[in-house]
Amino acid sequence: MKYDLCFAWTWQYDSDFAQFLESACQPLGVSVLHLGSDNVTAMSQALQSGELEFLAFYDRASDSEGHYIPFVNWARERRIHQINPFRSARRAWNKVICHEGFVRTGLRIPYTLILPSYEERPEICPMDLTPLGTSFSIKPAHGGGGLGVVTGATTWEQVLAARMEYPADQYLLQAYVVPASFEGREAWFRIIFCDGQVYPSWWHTQTHVYTPVTEEEEVRFSLGPLREITAKIAEICGLDLFSTEIALSMDGLFIVVDYVNDPIDLRLKSKAVDGVPDEIVGDIARRLAERIASAVGAFPPLALPVEKRFDPAEEQYPGA
């Protein structure tokens, strides 16, 4: 069995995006193997026996399930084309590493204090929280979707309690950014990046509803920096597809408030109020399909040198 693309996904709400991607691949002649909980064991055996090969790999599963790591390592050893390569993705999953990379490259981020994990240092001295303002967020270094995040924190006791929820993780204490307002709408944006294309949307912090920024709004409100900052984040993290959140503060500064989200939620807005607009998901699928078609046609994977296996300790950006 030989496929152009192996697409690993497990979240049930990824089914629509999977269909979009399949539909975008078909006219380009790109064959797709959908790898999921129903076939991962059988396909893993086929991979080990040499019965299965693929030329490109897109992984939206290994962040939550270890069954897919053999496919990650197989893809890396053979240097085949990957969407969001695992090593880059793993670095991006760590907010502390993102924070350090953003600081080095001069991106504006909220005032932040970084704490060691509870396991590393159970007892820590109280810190001066005054620079964080009247309330702040407490975030574990790993995790997405708001998991483990405490918003509106005000006391050191809340910090100590939060550290024990994920004792192996570092924590970030982050000042809240008060966004400017344009015609009654908060200047808070979620931006999706895909293979060089930037999709900026107004982002409602309570309902999480996307409203794409129009060309007219981008000019009228001088929102061009959203694209420039997102492109810079892409250079730092090395991902092909991710989202970020940027707020325009009341003093006119664009501040990255949520660093890098991967894998991103690609539920359709036509089926979920807080989903991504269907036309954006469709364009993302098309861009990925075209990239994969180009890659598998231009770079025969088995002719490239073998790369070493993934080392979990390698959690830093190049040059860090």
C-alpha positions in Angstrom: 0.0 0.0 0.0 1.4 3.4 -1.0 -0.3 6.7 -0.5 0.7 10.3 -1.2 -0.6 11.6 2.1 -1.1 10.0 5.5 -3.5 12.2 7.5 -3.7 11.3 11.2 -6.7 12.6 13.1 -8.8 11.4 16.0 -11.1 14.3 17.0 -14.6 13.6 15.8 -15.1 17.2 14.9 -12.2 17.0 12.4 -14.4 15.0 10.1 -15.6 18.0 8.1 -12.1 19.3 7.6 -10.9 15.8 6.7 -13.6 15.8 4.0 -12.5 19.2 2.8 -8.9 18.1 2.5 -9.8 14.9 0.7 -11.9 16.8 -1.8 -9.1 19.3 -2.4 -6.6 16.4 -2.9 -8.7 14.4 -5.4 -8.5 16.7 -8.4 -4.7 17.0 -7.9 -4.3 13.2 -8.0 -3.2 13.1 -4.3 -4.2 9.8 -2.6 -5.1 10.1 1.1 -4.9 7.5 3.9 -7.0 8.6 6.8 -5.3 7.3 10.0 -7.5 7.1 13.0 -8.5 5.0 16.0 -10.3 2.5 13.8 -7.2 1.5 11.8 -4.1 2.8 13.6 -3.2 -0.6 15.0 -3.5 -2.4 11.6 -1.7 0.4 9.8 1.1 0.4 12.4 1.7 -3.2 11.7 1.7 -2.6 8.0 4.2 0.2 8.4 6.6 -2.0 10.4 6.4 -4.8 7.9 7.0 -2.5 5.0 3.6 -3.1 3.4 2.6 0.6 4.0 4.4 3.7 2.6 3.4 7.3 2.2 5.1 10.4 0.8 3.7 13.1 3.0 2.4 13.2 6.6 0.0 15.5 8.4 -0.4 14.8 12.1 -3.3 16.0 14.2 -3.3 13.1 16.6 0.1 12.5 18.3 -0.4 15.4 20.6 -3.0 13.5 22.5 -2.4 9.8 21.7 0.9 7.9 21.7 -0.2 5.3 19.2 0.7 7.7 16.4 4.4 8.3 17.4 5.6 5.3 15.3 4.3 7.2 12.2 5.9 10.4 13.4 9.3 8.7 13.7 8.9 6.8 10.4 8.1 10.1 8.6 11.1 11.9 10.2 13.6 9.1 9.6 12.7 9.2 5.9 12.6 12.9 5.7 9.3 12.9 3.9 7.3 16.1 3.6 5.3 17.0 6.8 2.7 19.6 7.6 3.7 21.0 11.0 6.7 18.8 11.6 6.5 17.2 15.0 9.7 18.7 16.3 8.6 22.2 15.5 5.1 21.5 16.8 6.4 20.2 20.1 8.4 23.3 20.6 5.3 25.4 19.8 3.2 23.5 22.3 5.5 24.9 25.1 4.4 28.5 25.9 7.6 29.2 27.8 9.7 28.4 24.8 7.4 30.5 22.6 7.7 33.3 25.1 11.5 33.2 25.0 11.5 33.1 21.2 9.2 36.1 21.0 11.2 38.1 23.4 14.4 37.5 21.5 12.8 38.6 18.2 11.2 41.7 19.7 7.6 40.8 19.4 5.4 42.7 22.0 3.8 40.4 24.6 2.1 41.0 27.9 4.1 41.5 31.0 4.9 37.9 32.1 6.4 36.1 35.1 7.6 32.5 34.6 7.5 30.0 37.4 9.3 26.7 37.7 7.2 23.5 37.9 6.0 22.3 41.3 7.9 19.1 40.9 11.1 21.1 40.2 10.6 23.5 43.0 7.7 22.8 45.4 8.4 25.8 47.6 8.8 29.2 46.0 9.0 32.6 47.6 6.1 35.0 47.0 6.7 37.3 44.0 5.8 40.9 43.5 2.6 40.7 41.4 2.1 44.5 41.2 3.5 44.7 37.6 0.8 42.3 36.5 -2.0 44.8 37.4 -5.2 44.3 39.4 -5.9 40.9 37.8 -3.9 38.5 35.7 -4.0 35.1 34.0 -2.3 31.9 35.2 -1.3 29.5 32.4 0.4 26.2 32.3 3.2 26.0 29.7 1.4 23.2 27.9 -2.2 22.6 26.9 -4.7 24.4 24.7 -8.3 25.3 24.6 -8.0 27.1 27.9 -7.2 23.9 29.8 -5.7 24.7 33.2 -5.9 28.5 32.6 -7.0 30.7 35.4 -8.3 34.1 34.4 -9.0 37.1 36.6 -6.5 35.9 39.3 -5.6 38.4 42.0 -3.7 36.6 44.8 -0.5 34.6 45.3 -2.6 31.9 46.9 -4.3 31.3 43.5 -0.9 31.0 41.9 0.2 28.3 44.4 -3.0 26.4 43.9 -2.8 26.5 40.1 0.8 25.2 40.2 -0.4 22.0 41.8 -3.0 21.2 39.1 -0.2 20.3 36.6 2.8 19.8 38.9 5.2 18.8 36.1 4.6 22.0 34.1 6.0 25.4 34.3 3.5 28.3 34.7 3.2 31.8 33.2 1.6 34.7 35.1 0.5 37.1 32.4 -0.9 40.6 32.7 -4.3 41.2 31.0 -4.3 43.4 28.0 -7.2 45.9 27.8 -8.0 46.2 24.1 -8.9 49.3 22.2 -12.5 49.5 20.8 -13.5 50.2 17.3 -17.2 51.2 16.8 -18.1 49.2 19.9 -16.1 46.1 19.0 -13.0 45.1 21.0 -9.7 45.1 19.0 -9.0 41.5 19.8 -8.1 39.3 16.9 -7.6 35.6 16.2 -5.4 35.1 13.2 -4.9 31.8 11.3 -1.8 31.3 9.3 -1.6 28.6 6.6 1.4 28.2 4.2 2.1 31.9 3.9 -1.5 33.1 3.9 -2.9 35.1 6.8 -6.5 35.1 7.8 -7.3 37.8 10.4 -10.6 37.8 12.3 -12.2 39.8 15.0 -12.4 37.5 18.0 -15.0 37.8 20.7 -13.3 36.8 23.9 -16.5 35.5 25.5 -18.3 33.8 22.7 -15.2 32.9 20.7 -17.0 33.9 17.5 -14.9 34.6 14.4 -15.7 37.6 12.2 -13.3 38.0 9.3 -11.6 41.3 9.0 -12.6 42.9 5.8 -10.1 44.7 3.5 -11.9 48.0 4.1 -11.6 47.5 7.9 -8.0 46.5 7.6 -7.3 49.8 5.9 -9.6 52.0 7.9 -8.3 50.8 11.3 -4.7 50.4 10.2 -4.6 46.6 11.0 -1.8 45.7 8.6 0.6 44.8 11.5 -1.6 41.8 12.2 -0.3 40.2 9.0 3.3 41.3 9.6 3.3 40.0 13.2 1.7 36.7 12.2 4.3 36.1 9.5 7.0 36.8 12.0 5.5 34.2 14.4 5.5 31.7 11.5 9.2 32.3 11.0 9.9 31.7 14.7 7.8 28.6 15.2 8.3 26.9 11.8 4.7 25.7 11.5 2.7 25.6 8.3 -0.7 26.0 10.0 -1.5 27.6 13.4 -3.4 30.3 15.0 -2.5 33.2 17.3 -4.3 35.9 19.1 -3.2 39.6 18.9 -4.8 42.5 20.7 -4.5 46.2 19.9 -4.0 47.9 23.3 -5.6 51.2 24.2 -2.2 52.9 23.7 -2.0 51.7 20.1 0.3 48.7 20.5 -0.2 45.3 18.9 0.4 42.7 21.6 0.5 38.9 21.0 -1.7 37.6 23.8 -2.0 33.9 22.9 1.2 32.7 21.3 0.8 29.7 19.0 -2.2 27.3 18.9 -1.6 23.9 17.2 -3.5 21.8 16.2 -6.2 24.4 15.7 -9.9 23.9 16.0 -11.2 23.7 12.4 -14.9 23.1 13.1 -17.1 24.8 10.5 -19.0 27.9 11.3 -21.9 26.5 9.4 -22.2 23.8 12.1 -20.8 25.5 15.2 -21.4 29.1 16.2 -17.7 29.4 17.3 -16.4 27.5 14.3 -14.0 28.9 11.6 -15.8 30.4 8.6 -16.3 27.7 6.0 -14.6 29.6 3.3 -11.4 29.9 5.4 -11.4 26.2 6.1 -11.9 25.5 2.4 -9.0 27.7 1.5 -6.8 26.1 4.1 -7.6 22.6 2.7 -6.9 23.8 -0.9 -3.5 25.3 0.1 -2.4 22.3 2.0 -3.5 20.0 -0.9 -1.5 22.1 -3.4 1.5 22.1 -1.1 1.4 18.3 -0.7 0.9 17.7 -4.4 3.9 19.9 -5.2 6.1 18.3 -2.5 5.4 14.6 -3.4 6.0 15.3 -7.0 9.2 17.3 -6.6 11.0 15.6 -3.7 11.2 11.8 -3.7 11.4 11.1 0.0 13.5 7.9 0.1 16.3 9.6 -1.8 17.0 11.9 1.2 19.4 11.1 4.1 17.9 9.4 7.2 17.3 11.8 10.1 17.7 10.7 13.7 14.7 9.9 15.9 12.9 12.5 17.8 14.5 13.3 21.2 11.9 14.7 23.7 14.7 16.7 25.3 15.1 18.9 22.2 12.5 21.5 23.2 14.0 24.7 22.0 14.1 26.8 18.9 17.2 26.7 16.7 19.9 28.9 18.2 18.2 29.1 21.6 
